[in-house]
Every structure is written in C-alpha cells, then in structure tokens.
C-alpha cells in the first residue's frame, strides 16, 4: 500500500520553490501495520500519481497549474486535517495508485475495502455542501456514487466535511440521517456488516440507485462488501456484474442473490443473474438471509447464465421471484 507522507507534503508546500526535485512524498507500507487516515470524495479535477511524485521536476508554470487544481487543494486540506488529528500518513485514491499499471490498479480495487476498514479515520469530503446537508437542499452527490458505498460502511470512523473543510458530523452521530438517505441500517453504519450479516439482496439494494462513471465499476465497487475478489477487465461492460454474482455464489449459500426483479427495465430472458444492482431496488429493507435448498442447483444456475432456450422466463420478474414470494420474504 502506497501512502502520502503528510509531513513531507506539507513541508514541500510551505517552501515549494526550495523543495528538491527528489523529495519523496509517498511511502510503501503494509496496511496492517501502518496507522493512517484515508480520504473519501467525489472526483473532479484531480492530481494523479505521476503528477504528485513528479511535481518538483515540472517547470514552474506546469507546477503552478497542478497546484491550483481543486484536487491538489483537496489533498493539502486532507493532509492538514490528518496532521491536526495526529496522523502522519494519508491515503488518497487519486494519487496513491499508479493507474498506468493494470496489475497495481487491480490489486488496489480488490484491496480497497480492507484499506478503508483498517484506516484510523476516513475523511468524507462533500464538495457541494455549504453548511450541513439536508433534504431541502438535495442530498450531497457523494451519496449517489458507487464507490462511496463501501467507503461509508467499511471504516470504523467517518468524519464528514463541507466544502470549506468544516467538520459537520461523524458516522456515529449522523447514523439516523444517513439511514434515511442510504437505507443502510444504523447498526450496520455504526458496527459494520458483521454486526447483522445482511443478506446479499439487501446489500445489493443499497447500491441499486448509485452510479459510477464506468459501467464495470458498478460491480468492482462492491467486491469488498461481499468479501470476493476477481480480475479487472475494463471493457467487459455488464458482464462484470454477472461475474461478481458468480463469485458470490461460489463463496456463499445465501440464495437471496436470486431475488431480483427488473421492474421497469426491459424484459430479460434466459439468465438467473441480474444485469446490474438496480434490479435489487425492490428488495424490502429487512430482507432476510435465505439459506437452504433452491429449486435449482448451483451447477444448473451457472449453466443458465447466458443464452436463450434455458427454460427460464424472466419477462416479468427474476426467475426465482415466485419462489421467494412463497417464502414470504418479498412483498407481494
């Protein structure tokens, strides 16, 4: 795991013209032994790995252009907050991952939930909040993004900051309001997934209305929530979400994964797997974990993943919805 050296970043910023070209601002450490803060935010005009490490090798005009970006100022403010809180290390996804390396990017995505979980504190920066967030002003965009779901659930402590970097509350004190925004129960927000072991369908329902820039990230952003790993294949489109479901099926006997419904979406045929998390939007809030014997075996489920002529009619609902209705775990 690559982490920003908070002191090195701030020292460089204080006297940018005298900083040496080889000033090291990133450290390679084991996330299990390192003590660090972590940032959660909505991407905008950001600073990448090459720009952060090569800043002092740029000419003055190029360097000043980078330092005037909102993303750079966000990093500096995060470092200042970490310094005030006594944290010497900080992880920021925009500049701590070399995204030109597909292997490094894949490792980071598969590890990200654990990295947020192991952080001492997560700073959630809400760029579109003037004071405190409320329904009357529209909920912050942060709550609509796919990646921020795990960034809300995984950390032990999440502190929320408005656009001026004023703390407006934490995950514990704001849990009731956060539940009303996200539909994630207070006990999950405060104590994590292990506190209640929510069903696959319920976790999927929390992601149903969230968006990502890349369609594949709707699946990749959920890996840690289900405790599974898989290779990143950008360009595969909706196949990523089907691969995710197969990984979950291999690891879990929670059959609520089949309790999806396309609802207003276009009719589907020939698969027991949903196309994306929105298919789980109708799952009720207290949807129970379902284990036991399915009307289909695990092997037959995999054989029905694609192609017509499987005998599975999903024109109105997911193929197992009637079975779940019979168990009274879905509303009629």
C-alpha positions, -999 to 999 in steps of 0.1 A, spaced: 0 0 0 14 34 -10 7 63 14 13 100 14 38 113 39 18 141 55 48 159 69 67 157 36 37 170 16 31 200 39 68 208 42 71 208 4 41 231 1 54 256 27 85 263 6 77 249 -28 105 268 -47 132 254 -24 120 218 -23 143 194 -40 133 175 -72 138 142 -55 117 149 -24 98 117 -15 62 122 -6 50 86 -8 59 56 13 53 19 6 39 2 37 19 -27 49 -17 -15 56 -19 -39 86 9 -23 105 6 13 92 -15 39 111 -32 62 85 -61 84 76 -80 79 44 -100 102 21 -134 96 5 -145 121 -21 -162 128 -54 -137 130 -82 -133 163 -102 -101 179 -114 -77 156 -97 -39 151 -94 -26 117 -104 3 96 -92 28 109 -118 19 145 -111 22 141 -73 56 124 -74 70 144 -103 57 178 -92 92 193 -84 105 181 -118 80 202 -137 87 237 -149 72 265 -127 41 271 -150 31 235 -152 37 230 -114 16 260 -106 -12 247 -128 -13 214 -109 -12 232 -75 -42 253 -85 -64 223 -92 -92 216 -68 -79 181 -65 -45 193 -53 -60 217 -28 -82 188 -15 -50 167 -9 -34 196 10 -65 202 32 -67 164 39 -31 164 50 -37 194 72 -66 177 88 -46 145 93 -18 165 109 -42 181 133 -56 146 142 -21 132 148 -19 110 116 14 111 97 1 91 68 -28 95 44 -42 75 15 -59 92 -14 -71 71 -43 -63 97 -70 -25 99 -63 -16 68 -43 -23 43 -71 -3 42 -103 -32 36 -126 -10 31 -156 -1 -3 -141 -31 -26 -146 -17 -51 -120 -14 -23 -94 -49 -10 -102 -64 -45 -99 -47 -51 -66 -59 -17 -52 -95 -23 -62 -95 -58 -47 -79 -45 -15 -98 -12 -12 -125 -23 12 -98 -36 36 -78 -4 33 -108 17 43 -116 -8 71 -81 -6 85 -78 32 84 -79 50 117 -103 76 103 -120 83 70 -125 120 59 -156 122 37 -153 155 18 -186 168 5 -177 194 -21 -213 205 -27 -223 212 9 -222 248 22 -231 242 58 -249 210 68 -266 186 44 -303 184 43 -331 171 21 -343 206 14 -311 214 -4 -308 180 -21 -286 153 -7 -249 156 -15 -236 139 -47 -213 118 -25 -243 96 -15 -252 88 -51 -218 74 -62 -210 37 -64 -176 37 -47 -186 57 -17 -209 29 -5 -180 8 8 -162 40 19 -192 47 42 -196 12 56 -160 -1 59 -142 25 81 -146 24 119 -149 62 119 -161 85 92 -160 123 96 -179 145 72 -166 178 60 -183 205 40 -168 224 11 -148 247 34 -134 217 53 -155 223 84 -165 191 102 -203 187 102 -206 154 120 -195 118 120 -210 85 110 -220 76 146 -239 108 154 -254 111 120 -264 74 117 -302 81 117 -300 107 90 -276 85 70 -300 56 72 -328 78 58 -305 88 29 -289 54 21 -314 28 36 -284 13 54 -295 3 89 -280 23 118 -264 -8 134 -245 -15 101 -233 21 99 -221 21 135 -208 -15 139 -202 -28 103 -215 -56 82 -205 -83 108 -230 -68 133 -260 -81 115 -248 -101 85 -272 -86 60 -283 -107 30 -268 -104 -4 -300 -89 -17 -301 -62 10 -266 -51 3 -273 -50 -34 -304 -29 -27 -281 -2 -11 -262 0 -44 -293 0 -65 -296 37 -71 -259 45 -72 -239 55 -103 -204 50 -115 -186 66 -144 -176 32 -158 -203 5 -160 -178 -21 -148 -173 -2 -116 -209 -9 -105 -195 -44 -99 -159 -37 -89 -170 -12 -62 -190 -40 -45 -162 -66 -42 -152 -59 -7 -188 -57 6 -192 -93 -4 -157 -105 5 -148 -117 -30 -120 -109 -55 -118 -110 -93 -97 -96 -121 -105 -62 -135 -115 -63 -172 -124 -28 -182 -143 -30 -215 -164 -61 -204 -194 -39 -196 -224 -55 -178 -205 -89 -178 -186 -76 -148 -217 -76 -126 -226 -111 -138 -191 -123 -129 -195 -107 -95 -227 -127 -88 -209 -159 -98 -181 -152 -74 -207 -145 -46 -225 -178 -54 -192 -197 -52 -185 -182 -17 -220 -180 -2 -251 -201 2 -273 -170 6 -299 -175 -21 -314 -141 -18 -290 -132 -46 -316 -146 -70 -344 -124 -56 -341 -96 -81 -367 -80 -103 -360 -59 -134 -392 -39 -126 -395 -11 -151 -364 -22 -170 -366 -40 -204 -377 -77 -203 -350 -103 -199 -347 -139 -209 -325 -168 -202 -305 -160 -171 -308 -163 -133 -284 -134 -128 -293 -97 -127 -278 -72 -151 -269 -46 -125 -276 -36 -89 -308 -16 -98 -326 -50 -102 -324 -54 -64 -340 -20 -57 -374 -35 -48 -359 -58 -21 -375 -48 12 -355 -31 39 -354 -61 63 -348 -87 36 -337 -119 53 -307 -140 46 -321 -171 28 -302 -204 30 -313 -239 21 -325 -258 -9 -332 -239 -41 -354 -251 -69 -322 -251 -90 -288 -265 -81 -256 -243 -81 -243 -260 -112 -276 -256 -131 -276 -219 -121 -242 -214 -138 -254 -233 -169 -283 -208 -172 -262 -177 -170 -264 -169 -207 -282 -178 -239 -319 -184 -248 -336 -217 -246 -329 -224 -209 -365 -227 -199 -361 -197 -175 -387 -170 -181 -377 -136 -166 -401 -115 -186 -418 -101 -155 -395 -110 -126 -363 -127 -117 -367 -164 -123 -369 -172 -86 -391 -143 -75 -422 -165 -72 -403 -189 -50 -392 -160 -27 -428 -148 -26 -439 -183 -14 -414 -179 15 -429 -145 23 -396 -127 22 -406 -104 -6 -436 -81 -7 -464 -93 -30 
